[in-house]
Amino acid sequence: MALALLSLASLVSGGVWRALAWNPPTGDLSGTDSSSKSYGDNDFRNRFDIPNATKTIYGLQVGEDFGDTDSIAFLIKLDVSKDPRFRFAVGRMRAGDQYEVYFTIGDVSFCILFRASGPRAGTATLYKQVNGSWSSQVSLTVSNIESGEHYCTEDYKIGFTLTDATESVYGSVKFVISKQYLYDLGARGNLVTGIYATTRSRGYGLPGSGTEMDRCPATGSVSWKLEGDIPDLPLGALLLALPLIALYAYLRRSRRGSTCDFKANLRQLAKG
């Protein structure tokens, strides 16, 4: 039993989720087919444009690792343009360009944002709302960003991907967040509420800073139900620990004639 406990502790504390997929695909988020753009076309500010022209285009996408359920993703679409000078491009970002997604899980509200410090450079930060104020939790700064390349912290808490828009293909700002880390910050359950995104100019890295250029949806917010709850243990550890759990269940049956439910056994093993 001591060996089983030691092995499980190694699985849980040894960064199991590093072996898991960590950039889930995304799909359109219902209710995000509107945006509030209030500036004219054909100028450099179009790099902030979240598309909604036909009311059949969704400005936000979401995603989840269904098999391992260790991360969630939010993606802000950025509009196409015939003129490459006007559309979003990593190499044309300006200091203070800011892209934000707000969301709430359980009783905890978050904002994850990217602020550019210049062309091909910037910082992604996850904020948590504490007593009505935004508190920075983790940041990732990259100084030579490539379009379409995924970047993440060494401990796999957050990540981001910036993708250039083209004449016919939307650009995007995508964020990935560890479910386990959200759990550590107090998130509980499988319903994500209060979701909306904004793009801003002259931001200084805090949620809501600078000048709002676009918002999606145009007013209010939307919800998204996850396939799996925000966990207290990564499912990757759960799956890898199956042989240990089977052993533990056998020992419990032999001693008491019954066994607890699957996850309860795992929790008891982890606690020792």
C-alpha positions as CSV (number, residue, x, y, z in Angstrom):
1,M,0.0,0.0,0.0
2,A,2.9,2.4,0.8
3,L,4.2,1.8,-2.7
4,A,0.8,2.6,-4.2
5,L,0.6,5.8,-2.3
6,L,4.1,6.8,-3.3
7,S,3.3,6.1,-7.0
8,L,0.1,8.0,-6.9
9,A,1.8,11.0,-5.2
10,S,4.4,11.0,-8.0
11,L,1.7,11.0,-10.6
12,V,-0.3,13.8,-9.1
13,S,2.7,16.0,-8.2
14,G,5.0,15.2,-11.1
15,G,3.2,17.4,-13.6
16,V,1.1,14.7,-15.2
17,W,-0.7,17.1,-17.4
18,R,2.5,18.1,-19.2
19,A,2.0,14.9,-21.3
20,L,-1.6,15.9,-22.2
21,A,-2.8,17.8,-25.2
22,W,-2.6,21.5,-24.3
23,N,-4.0,23.5,-27.2
24,P,-7.6,22.3,-27.7
25,P,-9.5,23.0,-30.9
26,T,-12.3,25.6,-30.7
27,G,-15.7,26.1,-32.2
28,D,-18.2,29.0,-32.5
29,L,-19.8,30.2,-29.2
30,S,-23.5,30.7,-29.5
31,G,-24.7,34.2,-28.8
32,T,-21.5,35.9,-30.0
33,D,-22.9,36.9,-33.4
34,S,-22.8,40.7,-32.6
35,S,-20.1,43.2,-31.9
36,S,-20.1,46.9,-31.0
37,K,-17.5,48.4,-33.4
38,S,-18.0,52.1,-33.6
39,Y,-15.2,53.3,-35.9
40,G,-14.9,53.5,-39.6
41,D,-13.5,50.9,-42.0
42,N,-10.3,51.1,-43.9
43,D,-8.0,52.4,-41.2
44,F,-5.4,50.9,-38.9
45,R,-7.9,50.4,-36.2
46,N,-9.4,47.5,-38.1
47,R,-6.8,45.3,-36.3
48,F,-9.3,45.5,-33.4
49,D,-12.4,44.5,-35.5
50,I,-14.3,41.5,-34.2
51,P,-16.4,40.4,-37.2
52,N,-20.2,40.2,-37.1
53,A,-21.3,41.6,-40.6
54,T,-23.9,39.0,-41.5
55,K,-25.3,37.9,-38.1
56,T,-24.2,34.4,-39.0
57,I,-20.6,35.0,-38.0
58,Y,-19.6,34.3,-34.4
59,G,-16.9,36.6,-33.0
60,L,-15.9,34.2,-30.2
61,Q,-15.0,30.5,-30.1
62,V,-14.4,28.2,-27.1
63,G,-12.8,24.7,-26.7
64,E,-12.1,22.0,-24.1
65,D,-9.8,19.0,-23.9
66,F,-12.7,16.4,-23.8
67,G,-10.4,13.4,-23.3
68,D,-8.2,14.7,-20.6
69,T,-10.3,17.8,-19.6
70,D,-7.2,19.6,-18.4
71,S,-7.7,22.9,-20.1
72,I,-10.2,25.3,-21.7
73,A,-9.7,27.8,-24.5
74,F,-11.2,31.1,-25.7
75,L,-10.6,32.5,-29.1
76,I,-11.3,36.1,-30.4
77,K,-11.8,36.3,-34.2
78,L,-10.3,39.3,-35.9
79,D,-11.7,40.5,-39.2
80,V,-10.3,40.0,-42.7
81,S,-9.2,43.0,-44.9
82,K,-8.1,43.4,-48.5
83,D,-5.4,45.8,-47.4
84,P,-2.7,44.0,-45.3
85,R,-1.9,47.3,-43.5
86,F,-5.3,47.4,-41.9
87,R,-5.9,43.8,-40.7
88,F,-4.5,42.2,-37.5
89,A,-0.9,40.9,-37.9
90,V,1.6,40.0,-35.3
91,G,4.3,42.0,-37.0
92,R,2.1,45.2,-37.1
93,M,1.0,45.2,-33.4
94,R,1.4,48.5,-31.6
95,A,2.3,49.0,-27.9
96,G,-0.9,49.1,-25.9
97,D,-3.0,46.9,-28.3
98,Q,-5.0,44.8,-25.9
99,Y,-7.3,41.8,-26.3
100,E,-9.4,40.6,-23.4
101,V,-11.8,37.7,-22.5
102,Y,-13.9,37.9,-19.3
103,F,-15.6,34.9,-17.7
104,T,-16.9,33.5,-14.4
105,I,-16.9,29.9,-13.1
106,G,-18.9,29.3,-10.0
107,D,-18.4,32.4,-7.8
108,V,-15.1,33.4,-9.2
109,S,-14.6,36.0,-12.0
110,F,-11.6,36.0,-14.3
111,C,-10.1,38.0,-17.1
112,I,-7.4,36.8,-19.4
113,L,-5.8,39.3,-21.7
114,F,-2.9,39.9,-24.1
115,R,-1.2,43.3,-24.3
116,A,1.2,44.0,-27.1
117,S,4.4,45.9,-26.2
118,G,5.2,46.4,-29.9
119,P,5.5,44.3,-33.1
120,R,5.9,40.6,-32.3
121,A,6.1,41.2,-28.5
122,G,3.7,41.2,-25.6
123,T,2.4,39.7,-22.4
124,A,-0.6,37.4,-21.6
125,T,-2.0,37.7,-18.1
126,L,-4.7,35.9,-16.1
127,Y,-6.5,38.0,-13.6
128,K,-8.8,37.0,-10.8
129,Q,-11.4,39.4,-9.3
130,V,-10.8,39.8,-5.6
131,N,-13.0,42.1,-3.5
132,G,-14.0,44.0,-6.6
133,S,-10.5,44.5,-7.9
134,W,-8.4,42.6,-10.5
135,S,-5.5,40.7,-9.1
136,S,-2.8,39.3,-11.4
137,Q,-2.3,35.6,-11.0
138,V,0.2,34.5,-13.8
139,S,1.8,36.1,-16.8
140,L,3.6,35.0,-19.9
141,T,5.9,37.4,-21.9
142,V,7.2,36.5,-25.3
143,S,9.5,38.8,-27.3
144,N,9.5,37.2,-30.7
145,I,6.0,36.0,-31.4
146,E,5.3,34.1,-34.6
147,S,1.9,33.9,-36.2
148,G,0.2,30.6,-35.4
149,E,2.8,29.5,-32.8
150,H,1.4,28.4,-29.4
151,Y,3.2,29.6,-26.3
152,C,2.6,28.5,-22.8
153,T,4.2,28.9,-19.3
154,E,6.6,26.2,-18.2
155,D,4.1,25.0,-15.6
156,Y,1.2,24.9,-18.2
157,K,-1.0,27.3,-16.4
158,I,-1.8,29.6,-19.4
159,G,-0.9,29.8,-23.0
160,F,-1.7,31.9,-26.1
161,T,-1.6,31.9,-29.9
162,L,-1.8,34.9,-32.2
163,T,-2.7,34.3,-35.8
164,D,-2.5,36.9,-38.6
165,A,-5.7,37.7,-40.5
166,T,-5.5,37.5,-44.3
167,E,-7.6,38.7,-47.2
168,S,-10.0,35.8,-46.7
169,V,-9.2,34.1,-43.4
170,Y,-9.9,35.5,-40.0
171,G,-7.1,36.3,-37.6
172,S,-7.4,35.4,-33.9
173,V,-6.1,35.8,-30.4
174,K,-6.5,32.5,-28.6
175,F,-6.0,31.8,-24.8
176,V,-5.6,28.4,-23.1
177,I,-6.0,28.0,-19.4
178,S,-5.3,25.0,-17.1
179,K,-8.5,23.6,-15.5
180,Q,-6.5,22.5,-12.5
181,Y,-5.1,26.0,-12.1
182,L,-8.6,27.5,-12.2
183,Y,-9.6,25.0,-9.5
184,D,-6.6,26.1,-7.4
185,L,-7.9,29.7,-7.8
186,G,-11.4,28.7,-6.5
187,A,-13.3,27.9,-9.7
188,R,-15.9,25.1,-9.3
189,G,-18.5,23.4,-11.5
190,N,-19.0,23.1,-15.3
191,L,-20.9,26.2,-16.2
192,V,-18.9,29.2,-17.5
193,T,-21.0,32.4,-17.4
194,G,-20.4,36.1,-18.0
195,I,-18.4,35.5,-21.2
196,Y,-17.5,38.5,-23.4
197,A,-14.5,39.9,-25.1
198,T,-13.2,43.4,-25.8
199,T,-10.4,44.8,-27.9
200,R,-8.7,48.0,-26.7
201,S,-6.1,50.5,-27.8
202,R,-3.6,52.2,-25.5
203,G,-4.1,49.6,-22.8
204,Y,-1.6,49.3,-20.0
205,G,-2.1,45.7,-19.1
206,L,-5.0,45.9,-16.7
207,P,-8.5,44.6,-17.6
208,G,-10.5,47.5,-19.0
209,S,-7.6,49.8,-19.4
210,G,-7.2,52.1,-22.5
211,T,-10.0,52.7,-25.0
212,E,-12.5,50.1,-25.9
213,M,-12.5,49.6,-29.7
214,D,-14.9,46.6,-30.0
215,R,-16.9,44.3,-27.8
216,C,-18.4,40.8,-28.5
217,P,-21.3,40.3,-27.9
218,A,-22.2,43.9,-28.4
219,T,-24.1,43.9,-25.1
220,G,-24.4,41.5,-22.2
221,S,-22.6,38.2,-22.0
222,V,-23.1,34.5,-22.8
223,S,-22.7,31.1,-21.1
224,W,-20.9,27.8,-22.0
225,K,-21.3,24.5,-20.3
226,L,-18.2,22.4,-20.1
227,E,-18.2,18.6,-20.8
228,G,-16.4,18.1,-17.5
229,D,-16.3,19.9,-14.2
230,I,-13.4,22.1,-13.1
231,P,-11.5,19.2,-11.3
232,D,-9.8,18.8,-8.0
233,L,-7.4,16.2,-9.6
234,P,-6.3,16.2,-13.3
235,L,-8.1,13.4,-15.2
236,G,-4.7,12.5,-16.7
237,A,-3.6,11.4,-13.2
238,L,-6.9,9.6,-12.8
239,L,-6.4,7.5,-15.9
240,L,-2.7,6.8,-15.3
241,A,-3.5,5.7,-11.7
242,L,-6.1,3.0,-12.8
243,P,-3.9,0.1,-11.8
244,L,-3.3,1.5,-8.4
245,I,-7.0,2.2,-7.9
246,A,-7.8,-1.4,-8.9
247,L,-5.4,-2.6,-6.3
248,Y,-6.8,-0.3,-3.7
249,A,-10.4,-1.4,-4.4
250,Y,-9.4,-5.0,-4.1
251,L,-7.7,-4.4,-0.7
252,R,-10.8,-2.6,0.5
253,R,-13.1,-5.4,-0.6
254,S,-10.9,-8.0,1.1
255,R,-10.9,-6.0,4.3
256,R,-14.4,-4.5,4.5
257,G,-16.5,-6.3,1.8
258,S,-17.3,-3.2,-0.1
259,T,-15.7,-0.2,-1.8
260,C,-16.3,3.5,-2.1
261,D,-17.0,5.2,-5.4
262,F,-14.2,5.6,-7.9
263,K,-13.1,9.2,-7.3
264,A,-13.5,8.9,-3.5
265,N,-11.0,6.0,-3.5
266,L,-8.6,8.2,-5.5
267,R,-9.0,11.1,-3.1
268,Q,-8.4,8.9,-0.1
269,L,-5.3,7.4,-1.7
270,A,-3.9,10.9,-2.5
271,K,-4.5,12.0,1.1
272,G,-2.9,8.9,2.5
